[in-house]
């Protein structure tokens, strides 16, 4: 018996099957008016090699609000779930078999869940049919950025006649109650100031700001607020969308997801988190430290309750050691002050607006931001790739940031992405090598994440990495 079969049996014993239903669902918006040629391409794209990807992502949205970050948990609870895209004369229909009963009320699929379900089909099919069909040149930065733009446009998340107001919120899915309540307070203050929210779509610091903003938007009678969740196939199975997301976008990979955040958003708030949050910070700082972006305004605030002050001190120390004091000038640290955070973002929107007007750049997509080609290249974290990362002083800071980002990306893969978890189970922990000073600081930061239980939300954490000086 193989290791995978043994693992599947253990998972089935851990998670007992739950109630299911069968249903047929028709779409609203985006997929409700299609030509016959489009329908045929869509049904073809969601069969074969993509069928399992569609199934996993669909199961994730049908279990909205899940408290597990194990990507195999949903499949173990609903082992017989299946989804089929069927061609109809008037469009498409989804055939759901043994779907989670929690996604239905009195036999009807919850409307918001249905919207997210069709977003899954839309984005995965669009990526397969249009993005990976050869019409974009992935050999250069411009072609990759064009692909990101087209995915976002197809998802209808860009608003062309609206001033900058979209705040991206990053932070951990595994956070304590005090930190979660703080993210809600910040979201509330953002909502009072007419600011919309974009997150990674999952629980914890990705849910809190949206939840806080819903009350504030209601108070301000804001009719169509955006709660955008941006994810990718390797993450969504471990981080099901939270119920507040009203626009879901599934990017093809983590690099396009990160580019989507910084191209679409007008400012970023970072709450306490783990390695995924550190990856996002290093990605953004690496871009902002590129000489071509020296004059680009990009509001960036690190914030949390008083109890998180030490966390941000550790992050700040690591950034200053590896990337220098110039990197620290690109962000503010605000502790226990949601109003100050929201005011900083609101004020930052003015600078963004003025800069976009001066550069004749769009408000809905940041074309002028320079993203180096190596930041856009998909990184497949296996043992050889992780050991080959060049984590040495003396390199250009944006290049070092790119490899540091990849190191954290590999740990995320080992923690919550099924292919990465399998590699660790088969071959042991990843080894991360580099200069002694960088390795010592990295090891201290990672140990703190483990001690603070920021690595994993469910179960005991077993490190998937080994730091070697």
C-alpha positions as CSV (number, residue, x, y, z in Angstrom):
1,X,0.0,0.0,0.0
2,X,1.4,3.4,-0.9
3,X,1.9,6.3,1.5
4,X,-0.8,8.3,-0.3
5,X,-3.4,5.5,0.2
6,X,-2.3,5.1,3.9
7,X,-2.7,8.9,4.3
8,X,-6.2,8.8,2.7
9,X,-7.3,6.0,5.1
10,X,-6.1,8.0,8.1
11,X,-7.9,11.1,7.0
12,X,-11.1,9.1,6.5
13,X,-10.9,7.8,10.0
14,X,-10.3,11.3,11.4
15,X,-13.1,13.0,9.5
16,X,-16.4,11.2,9.4
17,X,-18.5,11.9,6.2
18,X,-21.2,14.6,6.6
19,X,-24.7,15.1,5.1
20,X,-24.8,15.7,1.4
21,X,-27.3,16.6,-1.3
22,X,-27.5,16.4,-5.1
23,X,-28.4,19.5,-7.1
24,X,-28.4,21.2,-10.5
25,X,-27.4,24.9,-10.5
26,X,-27.6,27.5,-13.2
27,X,-25.5,30.7,-13.2
28,X,-26.2,34.3,-12.8
29,X,-24.0,37.0,-14.3
30,X,-20.8,36.4,-16.4
31,X,-21.7,32.8,-17.4
32,X,-25.4,33.3,-18.1
33,X,-25.1,34.5,-21.8
34,X,-22.6,32.4,-23.8
35,X,-22.2,31.4,-27.4
36,X,-22.3,27.7,-28.3
37,X,-18.6,27.9,-29.1
38,X,-17.9,29.4,-25.7
39,X,-20.0,26.7,-24.0
40,X,-18.2,23.9,-25.8
41,X,-14.8,25.3,-24.8
42,X,-15.9,25.8,-21.2
43,X,-17.1,22.2,-20.9
44,X,-14.0,20.9,-22.5
45,X,-11.7,23.0,-20.3
46,X,-13.4,21.7,-17.1
47,X,-12.9,18.0,-18.0
48,X,-9.8,16.0,-18.2
49,X,-6.8,17.3,-16.3
50,X,-8.7,20.3,-15.0
51,X,-11.6,18.3,-13.5
52,X,-9.9,17.6,-10.2
53,X,-8.8,21.3,-9.9
54,X,-12.4,22.4,-10.4
55,X,-13.7,19.7,-8.0
56,X,-11.3,20.8,-5.2
57,X,-11.9,24.5,-5.6
58,X,-15.7,24.0,-5.8
59,X,-15.7,21.9,-2.7
60,X,-13.8,24.7,-0.9
61,X,-16.4,27.3,-1.7
62,X,-19.2,24.8,-0.8
63,X,-17.7,24.5,2.7
64,X,-17.5,28.3,3.2
65,X,-16.5,29.1,6.8
66,X,-14.5,25.9,7.4
67,X,-12.2,26.0,10.5
68,X,-9.6,23.7,9.0
69,X,-6.4,24.6,7.1
70,X,-5.7,21.1,6.0
71,X,-6.3,20.9,2.2
72,X,-7.3,17.3,2.5
73,X,-9.9,17.7,5.2
74,X,-12.8,18.7,2.9
75,X,-12.1,15.7,0.6
76,X,-12.0,13.4,3.5
77,X,-15.3,14.7,4.9
78,X,-17.0,14.6,1.4
79,X,-15.2,11.8,-0.4
80,X,-18.0,11.2,-3.0
81,X,-18.4,14.9,-4.0
82,X,-18.3,15.5,-7.7
83,X,-19.1,18.4,-10.0
84,X,-19.8,18.4,-13.7
85,X,-20.2,21.3,-16.1
86,X,-23.0,20.4,-18.5
87,X,-23.8,22.0,-21.8
88,X,-27.3,23.3,-22.3
89,X,-28.9,25.1,-25.3
90,X,-29.2,28.3,-23.3
91,X,-25.9,28.1,-21.5
92,X,-24.3,25.8,-18.9
93,X,-25.5,24.0,-15.8
94,X,-23.6,22.6,-12.9
95,X,-24.4,19.1,-11.7
96,X,-23.5,18.7,-8.1
97,X,-23.4,15.2,-6.6
98,X,-23.0,14.5,-2.9
99,X,-22.4,18.2,-2.3
100,X,-22.1,19.5,1.4
101,X,-25.5,20.1,2.8
102,X,-24.3,23.1,4.7
103,X,-24.3,25.1,1.4
104,X,-28.0,24.7,1.0
105,X,-31.1,26.1,2.8
106,X,-34.4,24.2,2.3
107,X,-32.9,22.5,-0.7
108,X,-31.8,25.7,-2.4
109,X,-28.1,26.6,-2.8
110,X,-27.2,29.8,-0.8
111,X,-27.0,32.6,-3.2
112,X,-23.6,33.9,-2.2
113,X,-22.2,30.4,-2.3
114,X,-23.6,29.9,-5.8
115,X,-21.9,33.1,-6.9
116,X,-18.5,31.9,-5.6
117,X,-19.1,28.5,-7.2
118,X,-19.5,30.0,-10.7
119,X,-16.5,32.2,-10.0
120,X,-14.5,29.0,-9.6
121,X,-15.6,27.7,-13.0
122,X,-15.2,31.0,-14.7
123,X,-11.6,31.7,-13.5
124,X,-10.2,28.2,-13.9
125,X,-11.8,27.8,-17.4
126,X,-10.7,31.3,-18.5
127,X,-7.1,30.6,-17.4
128,X,-7.1,27.3,-19.3
129,X,-8.8,28.7,-22.5
130,X,-7.4,32.2,-22.8
131,X,-4.4,32.8,-20.5
132,X,-2.5,29.5,-21.2
133,X,-3.5,29.3,-24.9
134,X,-0.4,31.2,-26.1
135,X,-1.9,34.6,-26.6
136,X,0.3,36.1,-23.9
137,X,4.0,36.1,-24.0
138,X,5.1,34.7,-20.6
139,X,8.7,35.3,-21.6
140,X,8.6,38.9,-20.6
141,X,7.1,41.1,-17.8
142,X,4.6,42.9,-20.0
143,X,3.0,39.7,-21.2
144,X,2.6,38.4,-17.6
145,X,1.1,41.6,-16.4
146,X,-1.3,41.6,-19.4
147,X,-2.4,38.1,-18.3
148,X,-3.1,39.3,-14.8
149,X,-5.1,42.3,-16.1
150,X,-7.2,40.1,-18.4
151,X,-8.0,37.7,-15.5
152,X,-9.1,40.5,-13.3
153,X,-11.1,42.2,-16.1
154,X,-12.9,38.9,-16.9
155,X,-13.8,38.6,-13.2
156,X,-15.3,42.1,-13.3
157,X,-13.6,43.3,-10.1
158,X,-12.2,46.5,-11.6
159,X,-14.3,49.7,-11.4
160,X,-13.3,52.3,-14.0
161,X,-15.1,55.3,-12.7
162,X,-14.2,55.3,-9.0
163,X,-11.5,57.1,-7.1
164,X,-8.8,54.9,-5.4
165,X,-10.4,53.3,-2.4
166,X,-9.5,49.6,-2.4
167,X,-7.4,48.5,0.6
168,X,-5.7,45.1,0.6
169,X,-5.5,43.5,4.0
170,X,-2.9,40.8,4.6
171,X,-2.5,38.7,7.7
172,X,-2.6,35.2,9.1
173,X,-5.5,32.7,9.0
174,X,-4.2,31.3,12.3
175,X,-4.5,34.3,14.8
176,X,-5.8,34.7,18.3
177,X,-9.1,36.2,19.4
178,X,-7.6,39.5,20.4
179,X,-5.9,40.0,17.1
180,X,-9.0,38.9,15.2
181,X,-11.2,41.5,17.0
182,X,-8.6,44.1,16.2
183,X,-8.8,43.4,12.5
184,X,-12.6,43.9,12.7
185,X,-12.1,47.3,14.4
186,X,-9.7,48.4,11.6
187,X,-12.2,47.2,9.0
188,X,-14.9,49.1,10.7
189,X,-12.9,52.4,10.6
190,X,-12.0,51.7,6.9
191,X,-15.7,51.2,6.0
192,X,-16.7,54.4,7.7
193,X,-14.4,56.2,5.4
194,X,-15.8,54.6,2.3
195,X,-12.9,52.2,1.7
196,X,-13.4,48.8,0.2
197,X,-11.6,45.6,1.3
198,X,-9.6,43.0,-0.6
199,X,-8.0,40.0,1.2
200,X,-6.8,36.5,0.5
201,X,-10.5,35.4,1.1
202,X,-9.9,33.0,4.0
203,X,-10.5,33.2,7.8
204,X,-8.7,35.1,10.5
205,X,-7.1,38.4,9.4
206,X,-8.7,37.9,6.0
207,X,-12.2,37.7,7.4
208,X,-12.0,40.3,10.2
209,X,-11.6,43.5,8.2
210,X,-14.4,42.5,5.9
211,X,-16.7,41.7,8.8
212,X,-16.0,45.1,10.4
213,X,-16.4,46.9,7.2
214,X,-19.9,45.5,6.6
215,X,-21.3,47.3,9.6
216,X,-19.7,50.6,8.7
217,X,-20.7,50.3,5.0
218,X,-24.3,49.7,6.2
219,X,-24.2,52.7,8.5
220,X,-22.9,54.9,5.6
221,X,-25.6,53.4,3.3
222,X,-22.9,52.3,0.9
223,X,-24.9,50.4,-1.7
224,X,-22.3,48.2,-3.5
225,X,-19.2,47.7,-1.3
226,X,-16.5,45.4,-2.6
227,X,-15.3,42.5,-0.5
228,X,-12.8,40.9,-2.9
229,X,-11.2,37.6,-2.1
230,X,-8.1,36.7,-4.2
231,X,-6.7,33.2,-4.0
232,X,-5.2,30.5,-6.1
233,X,-5.9,26.7,-6.6
234,X,-3.1,25.6,-4.2
235,X,-4.4,27.8,-1.4
236,X,-8.2,27.8,-1.6
237,X,-8.5,24.1,-0.6
238,X,-6.8,24.9,2.7
239,X,-8.4,28.3,3.2
240,X,-12.1,28.2,2.1
241,X,-13.5,31.6,1.3
242,X,-15.1,33.4,4.3
243,X,-18.9,34.1,3.9
244,X,-18.5,37.9,3.4
245,X,-16.5,37.7,0.1
246,X,-18.8,38.9,-2.6
247,X,-16.3,38.8,-5.5
248,X,-13.9,35.8,-5.7
249,X,-11.0,35.7,-8.1
250,X,-8.8,32.5,-8.5
251,X,-5.5,33.4,-10.0
252,X,-3.4,30.6,-11.7
253,X,-0.5,30.7,-9.2
254,X,0.9,32.6,-6.2
255,X,2.9,35.0,-8.3
256,X,0.0,36.2,-10.3
257,X,-2.1,36.4,-7.1
258,X,0.5,38.6,-5.5
259,X,0.7,40.8,-8.6
260,X,-3.1,41.0,-8.6
261,X,-3.0,42.4,-5.1
262,X,-0.5,45.2,-5.8
263,X,-2.0,46.1,-9.3
264,X,-5.6,46.2,-8.1
265,X,-5.2,47.6,-4.6
266,X,-4.4,51.2,-3.7
267,X,-2.9,50.6,-0.3
268,X,-2.0,47.6,1.9
269,X,-2.5,46.9,5.6
270,X,-0.6,44.0,7.2
271,X,-1.9,42.4,10.3
272,X,-0.1,39.7,12.3
273,X,0.4,36.5,10.5
274,X,2.8,33.7,9.8
275,X,5.0,32.7,6.8
276,X,2.4,33.5,4.2
277,X,2.2,37.1,5.5
278,X,6.0,37.4,5.6
279,X,6.1,36.2,2.0
280,X,3.6,38.9,1.0
281,X,5.6,41.6,2.9
282,X,8.9,40.6,1.2
283,X,7.2,40.5,-2.2
284,X,5.9,44.0,-1.8
285,X,9.0,45.5,-0.3
286,X,11.2,43.9,-3.0
287,X,9.1,45.6,-5.6
288,X,9.0,49.0,-3.8
289,X,12.8,48.9,-3.4
290,X,13.4,48.6,-7.1
291,X,14.9,51.9,-8.4
292,X,12.1,52.4,-10.9
293,X,9.5,52.5,-8.1
294,X,11.3,55.1,-5.9
295,X,8.6,57.8,-6.6
296,X,5.5,55.6,-6.6
297,X,3.3,56.2,-3.6
298,X,2.0,53.0,-2.0
299,X,0.5,53.3,1.5
300,X,1.7,50.4,3.6
301,X,0.9,50.0,7.3
302,X,1.8,47.2,9.7
303,X,-0.7,47.1,12.6
304,X,-2.1,45.0,15.4
305,X,-3.2,45.2,19.1
306,X,-0.7,45.9,21.9
307,X,-0.1,42.2,22.3
308,X,1.3,42.1,18.7
309,X,3.9,44.9,19.2
310,X,6.7,42.3,19.8
311,X,5.6,40.5,16.6
312,X,6.1,43.6,14.5
313,X,9.4,44.4,16.2
314,X,10.6,40.9,15.1
315,X,9.4,41.6,11.5
316,X,11.0,45.1,11.5
317,X,14.3,43.7,12.8
318,X,14.4,41.0,10.1
319,X,13.6,43.5,7.4
320,X,16.3,46.0,8.5
321,X,18.9,43.2,8.8
322,X,18.2,41.7,5.4
323,X,17.0,44.6,3.2
324,X,18.3,47.6,5.1
325,X,16.8,50.7,6.6
326,X,15.6,52.0,3.2
327,X,13.0,49.2,3.2
328,X,11.7,50.2,6.6
329,X,11.0,53.7,5.3
330,X,8.4,52.3,3.0
331,X,6.0,51.3,5.8
332,X,4.5,52.6,9.1
333,X,4.0,50.5,12.2
334,X,0.8,51.5,14.1
335,X,-0.1,49.6,17.3
336,X,-3.5,49.6,18.9
337,X,-5.0,52.5,17.0
338,X,-7.6,51.5,14.3
339,X,-8.6,55.1,13.7
340,X,-5.0,56.1,12.9
341,X,-4.6,53.2,10.5
342,X,-7.8,54.1,8.6
343,X,-6.8,57.8,8.5
344,X,-3.4,56.9,7.1
345,X,-5.0,54.8,4.4
346,X,-7.6,57.5,3.6
347,X,-4.8,60.2,3.4
348,X,-2.7,57.8,1.3
349,X,-5.6,57.5,-1.3
350,X,-5.1,61.2,-2.1
351,X,-1.4,60.7,-2.9
352,X,-2.3,57.7,-5.0
353,X,-4.9,59.6,-6.9
354,X,-2.6,62.6,-7.6
355,X,0.2,60.3,-8.8
356,X,-2.1,58.3,-11.1
357,X,-3.4,61.5,-12.7
358,X,0.1,62.9,-13.1
359,X,1.2,59.7,-14.8
360,X,-2.0,59.3,-16.7
361,X,-2.4,55.9,-15.2
362,X,-5.7,54.1,-14.5
363,X,-7.3,54.2,-11.0
364,X,-8.4,50.6,-11.4
365,X,-5.0,49.0,-12.3
366,X,-1.5,50.1,-11.4
367,X,0.2,49.9,-14.7
368,X,3.2,52.2,-13.8
369,X,4.4,50.0,-10.9
370,X,7.6,48.1,-12.0
371,X,7.5,44.4,-11.1
372,X,10.8,42.7,-12.0
373,X,10.5,39.6,-14.2
374,X,12.0,37.4,-11.5
375,X,9.2,38.3,-9.1
376,X,6.7,37.1,-11.7
377,X,8.2,33.7,-12.4
378,X,6.3,30.8,-10.8
379,X,8.3,29.1,-8.1
380,X,7.9,25.4,-7.6
381,X,9.1,24.7,-4.1
382,X,10.8,21.3,-4.1
383,X,13.9,20.3,-2.1
384,X,16.4,21.2,-4.9
385,X,14.8,24.6,-5.5
386,X,14.7,25.5,-1.8
387,X,18.3,24.5,-1.3
388,X,19.4,26.5,-4.3
389,X,18.0,29.9,-3.0
390,X,20.7,32.6,-2.9
391,X,20.3,34.1,0.5
392,X,23.5,36.1,0.8
393,X,24.4,39.7,1.6
394,X,25.9,41.8,-1.2
395,X,23.1,41.2,-3.7
396,X,20.8,44.0,-4.9
397,X,18.1,44.3,-2.2
398,X,15.2,43.7,-4.5
399,X,16.9,40.5,-5.8
400,X,17.6,39.2,-2.2
401,X,13.9,40.0,-1.3
402,X,12.8,37.9,-4.3
403,X,14.7,34.8,-2.9
404,X,13.6,35.4,0.7
405,X,10.0,35.6,-0.6
406,X,10.6,32.2,-2.3
407,X,11.9,30.7,1.0
408,X,8.7,31.7,2.8
409,X,6.6,30.5,-0.2
410,X,8.2,27.1,0.1
411,X,7.4,26.9,3.8
412,X,3.7,27.9,3.0
413,X,3.7,25.0,0.5
414,X,5.0,22.6,3.0
415,X,2.5,23.7,5.6
416,X,-0.8,23.9,3.7
417,X,-0.5,22.9,0.0
418,X,-1.1,19.3,-0.8
419,X,1.9,18.8,-3.3
420,X,4.3,20.5,-0.8
421,X,3.0,18.4,2.1
422,X,3.5,15.2,0.1
423,X,7.1,16.2,-0.7
424,X,7.8,16.7,3.0
425,X,6.2,13.4,3.9
426,X,8.2,11.6,1.3
427,X,11.6,13.3,1.6
428,X,11.7,15.1,4.9
429,X,12.0,18.9,5.6
430,X,13.2,21.5,3.1
431,X,16.7,22.8,3.8
432,X,17.2,26.6,3.6
433,X,20.8,27.8,3.3
434,X,22.5,31.2,3.3
435,X,24.8,33.6,5.1
436,X,25.0,33.0,8.9
437,X,23.5,36.4,9.8
438,X,20.5,35.9,7.6
439,X,20.0,32.3,8.7
440,X,20.1,33.2,12.4
441,X,17.6,36.0,11.9
442,X,15.4,33.8,9.7
443,X,15.5,30.9,12.2
444,X,14.6,33.2,15.1
445,X,11.6,34.6,13.2
446,X,10.4,31.2,12.2
447,X,10.8,29.9,15.8
448,X,8.7,32.8,17.0
449,X,6.0,31.9,14.5
450,X,5.9,28.4,15.7
451,X,5.8,29.4,19.4
452,X,3.0,31.9,18.7
453,X,1.0,29.1,16.8
454,X,1.0,31.2,13.6
455,X,2.1,28.3,11.4
456,X,-1.1,26.2,11.4
457,X,-4.7,26.6,12.5
458,X,-5.6,22.9,13.0
459,X,-3.5,20.2,14.7
460,X,0.0,20.3,16.1
461,X,2.7,21.9,13.9
462,X,5.6,19.9,12.7
463,X,8.2,22.1,10.9
464,X,8.6,21.4,7.2
465,X,11.9,23.2,7.0
466,X,15.4,23.1,8.4
467,X,17.6,26.3,8.5
468,X,21.3,25.6,7.7
469,X,24.0,28.3,8.0
